[in-house]
């Protein structure tokens, strides 16, 4: 029985809030004990394709994905071969399934309207996200158990120090049997930095100001 350790949620410079280079991602992922990684940039498979083409290691797997914004919230498709063009939950799921892909409901208690989610079309729920609080992850795990959907862990890494913060141990890449999830909390400053990157790429100072305010509120509450 072949076992693999995978991080199911990683962004590259093809996302509006990350500047990570795919080649460096691959190097760090292997150094930190991963056997595979899901590259799922916002609304595009470009980062996954780039990382896949750069990977020359037969013992390391790059899974091409995309985190798609829908009317129900973010939904990730994995094992994709072409771009997802739809933006409503039902149509996005149809496009993912038509490619033979699998669906992941990311961070279900962050930016989602769960009344619009057809859970029968969800293959995995992200029960552990390193950028979320323990409480939100516990709620996500409970949701997955309620609907009897397998749980995966994803770092949601936008910066190099976040890669492999979350690890999912699986057997059989095709059937995706989940054995174990590991979770390490990301520092709040990482979220702030990725918002600054977003502000820079979009030339929007309001995003940077909002990120700064939220970060200082977090520091005050943390103390």
Secondary structure by P-SEA (a helix, b strand, c coil): cbbbbbbcbbbccccccccccaaaaaaaaaaacccbbbbbccccaaaaaaaaaacccccbbbbbbbbccccccbbbbcccccccccccaaaaaaaaaaaccccccccccccccccccccccccccccccccccaaaaaaaaaaaaaabbbbbbbcccccccccccbbbbbcccccccccbbbbbbccaaaaaaaaaaaaaaaccaaaaaaaaaaaaaaaaaac
